[in-house]
Amino acid sequence: MLDVLVQFLQNPIAYIILLIEFILGFCLGYLSIKVLKYILALIAVLVVGVFLNVWSLGLSLDRIVGMLGEYSVRAKDLLMGLAGTLGLLTLGPVTLGFLIGVIVAAARG
């Protein structure tokens, strides 16, 4: 793993890619904070729709939570492998840019 990181950092194209990923993350964070109320409204509509579907099927909330608990235990190994595969080099610059974009957009109002 360390050898891959050293080889990656010795490549000048990698720095350009990191810069582009950072800029994309910054734009995503900046624009996301600008449309935050629409995103929250979308999530609220989806959550209400899910609960209405569950209610219409007659499933109890305890049963659904139990099923989700089983699925989450199964998905944990898959998510851990995926996180390792994507790694910090792929998501790091975008995430950092996103957070900085959110901070800049929130500060500007």
Secondary structure in CASP SS format (residue, H / E / C, confidence):
PFRMAT SS
TARGET T0000
AUTHOR 0000-0000-0000
METHOD secondary structure of the structure
MODEL  1
M C 1.00
L H 1.00
D H 1.00
V H 1.00
L H 1.00
V H 1.00
Q H 1.00
F H 1.00
L H 1.00
Q C 1.00
N C 1.00
P H 1.00
I H 1.00
A H 1.00
Y H 1.00
I H 1.00
I H 1.00
L H 1.00
L H 1.00
I H 1.00
E H 1.00
F H 1.00
I H 1.00
L H 1.00
G H 1.00
F H 1.00
C H 1.00
L H 1.00
G H 1.00
Y H 1.00
L H 1.00
S H 1.00
I H 1.00
K H 1.00
V C 1.00
L H 1.00
K H 1.00
Y H 1.00
I H 1.00
L H 1.00
A H 1.00
L H 1.00
I H 1.00
A H 1.00
V H 1.00
L H 1.00
V H 1.00
V H 1.00
G H 1.00
V H 1.00
F H 1.00
L H 1.00
N H 1.00
V H 1.00
W H 1.00
S H 1.00
L H 1.00
G C 1.00
L C 1.00
S C 1.00
L H 1.00
D H 1.00
R H 1.00
I H 1.00
V H 1.00
G H 1.00
M H 1.00
L H 1.00
G H 1.00
E H 1.00
Y H 1.00
S H 1.00
V H 1.00
R H 1.00
A H 1.00
K H 1.00
D H 1.00
L H 1.00
L H 1.00
M H 1.00
G H 1.00
L H 1.00
A H 1.00
G H 1.00
T H 1.00
L H 1.00
G H 1.00
L H 1.00
L H 1.00
T H 1.00
L H 1.00
G H 1.00
P H 1.00
V H 1.00
T H 1.00
L H 1.00
G H 1.00
F H 1.00
L H 1.00
I H 1.00
G H 1.00
V H 1.00
I H 1.00
V H 1.00
A H 1.00
A H 1.00
A H 1.00
R H 1.00
G C 1.00
END
